[in-house]
């Protein structure tokens, strides 16, 4: 019995040392109050902008309007961490998913996303999508 307990403890202990090859690297997502939606009710379009720290420079941004089923290649964050999208279709209370993608030279990519309700600023954690 004692040998079985020792063997079980050894297996459990070693399993924490084996890297998970299936894990997807992530990047930190900025808080909602850093995101700014400029809503044009007349045109039915929205522009997303933000100013983050320079570590986001070069990240790719994709914008998905989950309510309407639209996707937009948002663009690339500049080296200072600033970003402004082209206008994309949207109206107040749409669910907007913002995906960040960081490409590393070794072929690995890191991802992070946040879904926000399309509302007037300032946004906060109460404006996260309800899913």
LOGU-506853 format. One record per residue (C-alpha): residue in three letters; x, z, y. Coordinates in nm, 2 decimals. Layout:
BEGIN
ALA  X  Z  Y
...
//
This chain:
BEGIN
UNK  0.00  0.00  0.00
UNK  0.28  0.09  0.24
UNK  0.45  -0.24  0.17
UNK  0.13  -0.43  0.25
UNK  0.10  -0.25  0.59
UNK  0.46  -0.32  0.68
UNK  0.42  -0.69  0.58
UNK  0.10  -0.72  0.79
UNK  0.27  -0.56  1.09
UNK  0.56  -0.79  1.05
UNK  0.34  -1.10  1.03
UNK  0.14  -0.99  1.34
UNK  0.45  -0.90  1.53
UNK  0.62  -1.24  1.46
UNK  0.31  -1.44  1.54
UNK  0.34  -1.33  1.90
UNK  0.70  -1.47  1.91
UNK  0.60  -1.82  1.79
UNK  0.52  -2.05  2.09
UNK  0.17  -2.20  2.10
UNK  0.24  -2.58  2.09
UNK  -0.12  -2.65  2.18
UNK  -0.12  -2.46  2.51
UNK  -0.17  -2.66  2.82
UNK  0.04  -2.55  3.12
UNK  -0.16  -2.44  3.42
UNK  -0.10  -2.42  3.79
UNK  -0.25  -2.15  4.02
UNK  -0.57  -2.26  4.19
UNK  -0.60  -2.19  4.56
UNK  -0.88  -1.95  4.67
UNK  -1.20  -2.11  4.79
UNK  -1.14  -2.00  5.15
UNK  -0.85  -2.25  5.17
UNK  -1.09  -2.54  5.09
UNK  -1.28  -2.71  5.37
UNK  -1.57  -2.95  5.31
UNK  -1.67  -3.16  5.61
UNK  -2.03  -3.27  5.52
UNK  -2.17  -3.58  5.69
UNK  -2.55  -3.54  5.62
UNK  -2.63  -3.87  5.79
UNK  -2.39  -4.08  5.57
UNK  -2.44  -3.86  5.26
UNK  -2.06  -3.82  5.23
UNK  -1.81  -3.54  5.22
UNK  -1.44  -3.50  5.30
UNK  -1.23  -3.23  5.14
UNK  -0.92  -3.09  5.31
UNK  -0.69  -2.80  5.26
UNK  -0.36  -2.66  5.37
UNK  -0.17  -2.48  5.09
UNK  0.19  -2.38  5.05
UNK  0.45  -2.65  4.98
UNK  0.46  -2.57  4.61
UNK  0.15  -2.79  4.58
UNK  0.33  -3.09  4.74
UNK  0.32  -3.39  4.52
UNK  0.03  -3.26  4.31
UNK  -0.24  -3.51  4.23
UNK  -0.60  -3.42  4.32
UNK  -0.91  -3.56  4.15
UNK  -1.26  -3.48  4.28
UNK  -1.57  -3.49  4.06
UNK  -1.92  -3.44  4.20
UNK  -2.07  -3.29  3.88
UNK  -2.43  -3.30  4.03
UNK  -2.42  -3.68  4.09
UNK  -2.18  -3.78  3.82
UNK  -1.93  -3.94  4.06
UNK  -1.55  -3.92  4.04
UNK  -1.29  -3.99  4.31
UNK  -0.92  -4.03  4.29
UNK  -0.87  -3.78  4.57
UNK  -0.50  -3.86  4.63
UNK  -0.17  -3.67  4.65
UNK  -0.10  -3.35  4.83
UNK  0.18  -3.40  5.09
UNK  0.51  -3.22  5.08
UNK  0.39  -2.95  5.32
UNK  0.09  -2.87  5.10
UNK  -0.17  -3.04  5.31
UNK  -0.44  -3.28  5.18
UNK  -0.74  -3.47  5.31
UNK  -0.96  -3.69  5.09
UNK  -1.13  -4.01  5.16
UNK  -1.51  -3.95  5.21
UNK  -1.69  -3.93  4.88
UNK  -2.07  -3.91  4.80
UNK  -2.22  -3.57  4.82
UNK  -2.48  -3.34  4.98
UNK  -2.52  -2.97  5.03
UNK  -2.54  -2.76  4.71
UNK  -2.38  -3.03  4.49
UNK  -2.13  -2.89  4.24
UNK  -1.78  -3.03  4.33
UNK  -1.50  -2.99  4.07
UNK  -1.15  -3.02  4.22
UNK  -0.87  -3.09  3.96
UNK  -0.51  -3.04  4.04
UNK  -0.24  -3.22  3.82
UNK  0.13  -3.15  3.85
UNK  0.36  -3.39  3.67
UNK  0.70  -3.26  3.55
UNK  0.99  -3.49  3.48
UNK  1.00  -3.39  3.11
UNK  0.66  -3.56  3.05
UNK  0.46  -3.24  3.06
UNK  0.17  -3.21  3.30
UNK  0.01  -2.89  3.43
UNK  -0.35  -2.87  3.53
UNK  -0.58  -2.64  3.72
UNK  -0.93  -2.69  3.85
UNK  -1.19  -2.51  4.05
UNK  -1.56  -2.59  4.09
UNK  -1.72  -2.51  4.42
UNK  -2.07  -2.55  4.56
UNK  -2.08  -2.79  4.84
UNK  -2.15  -2.56  5.14
UNK  -2.04  -2.51  5.49
UNK  -1.72  -2.31  5.55
UNK  -1.59  -2.06  5.51
UNK  -1.62  -2.06  5.13
UNK  -1.55  -1.76  4.92
UNK  -1.57  -1.66  4.55
UNK  -1.96  -1.65  4.58
UNK  -1.94  -2.03  4.62
UNK  -1.80  -2.09  4.28
UNK  -2.02  -2.31  4.06
UNK  -2.26  -2.11  3.84
UNK  -2.15  -2.25  3.50
//
